[in-house]
Amino acid sequence: MGCTPPPHVRISCLTSNVRVDPSSLSFSMWKEIPVPFYMSVYFFDVVNSDAVLQGAAPEVRERGPYVYRQFRHKNSISFNNNDTVSFRERCSFQFQPERSRGLESDHIMLPNILVLAASTMMEHRPMSLKLLMTLMLTTMGQRAFMNRTVGEVMWGYDDPLLDLMNKYFPGTLPFKGKFGLFAGMNNSDSGLFTVFTGVKNLSRIHLLDKWNGLSKVNYWHSDQCNMINGTSGQMWPPFMTPESSLEFYSPEACRSMRLVYQEQGVFQGIPTYRFVAPNTLFANGSVYPPNEGFCPCLESGIQNVSTCRFGAPLFLSHPHFYNADPVLAERVLGLHPNAEEHALFLDIHPVTGIPMNCSVKLQLSLYMKAIKGIGQTGKIQPVVLPLLWFAQSGAMEGEPLRTFYRQLVLTPNILYYTQYVLLALGSALLLIPVVYQVCRQEKCYLFWSGSKKGSGAKAAMQAYSESLMTSAPKGAVLQEARL
């Protein structure tokens, strides 16, 4: 362990073993997370797309989960002079058919995001441009809904509209080639993170200093909403209390998020604190004024992320609009929000700040409506239509769990309590000479000798008692009683 048991042994051992330092026990865990992470994706298959074009309320059927093993590995690690370390984390995904309910070849009916997003962006353009766009979309065979495979929606498909926009409107979209909702996440990283190591100041460990060299983003309309706060979302500072909160920056959501303490628990024998999303996480500005910077807003419980998603009218929320304005779920048939299935949580070991069990669940939705002049949008009534929701989950298990318990929970506790055992033993050793000196006095000798059988001992006790009752002559010396 490299630690000796001083008075604050548990704190000192944990301090040296949780910091981001190649010599610490948790460094290898930080560099390459040993916890198996899985991403489970659920699609909302639109079962009445033709009726929606005629003005009917959309009806969806949840499909999935389609489960992917997520591999994370930090690279480009560089330690800086200001007690920080910079790194990139590369992610890759591998489909897990044995855990899934379906295959990547399954076909799903979904809104055509490119068509509907482009239509919304053309809403306030001249009618002539809208008619031209209608003609162009018709020529390319584009419609408001598309029937694609799960694999295509996830990792990308060729789209002539995408090629056309990149040719005639370069820079409008942040990507080229294939279009897919998760295409930019596979075999890639989420930017350059710079976090504090905790070597000089443990209270700042894992907290973000910069992301891509920035201390704040410029997607939103207030300094508070643009702040890059918390950690990168994997580990937090140690020694948490129920008053602590979990804050982290999500590049995918383009914002920082804050979770709050809910309750204590135990995971595989390890004490944990459970943190959950507050009701205000995706609340609009009228319900929670600090979120006004994320607006323009619609109903409370969904966040407009169009400013960081190439202007497309996309919204982030809890699955099935859980914790949102009930009217959102009422406008889409087939949604059933409930806490058990759709609430997110993180179970953290409070002493080290390391997650033991987590399930982060988010939903991506598209705002769509009929745009006058663009025939592909028909008579679609304004609605926020869910596209999919996903759960990123992981739980420490197997040998990593045993190693964590042994080195970061059990051993510090043993050393912590050992100091009290040693203190008790030390006190006992100090008392031995004191007791020995007391027992050398005549009273002690006679007390023990009186407990022995025999007339000689009894006579000695009686003689001693009588001597106490008579005054000794001045200068006389009491004779020691012999056994």
Beta strands, then each sheet from edge to edge (+ up, - down):
strand 1: 37-46
strand 2: 60-79
strand 3: 84-95
strand 4: 107-111
strand 5: 145-149
strand 6: 188-189
strand 7: 193-196
strand 8: 208-211
strand 9: 245-250
strand 10: 255-267
strand 11: 270-276
strand 12: 302-304
strand 13: 314-317
strand 14: 345-349
strand 15: 354-368
strand 16: 383-395
sheet 1: 6+ 3- 2+ 1- 16+ 15- 13+ 12-
sheet 2: 6+ 3- 2+ 1- 16+ 15- 14+ 11- 10+ 9-
sheet 3: 6+ 3- 7+ 8-
sheet 4: 4+ 5-
end
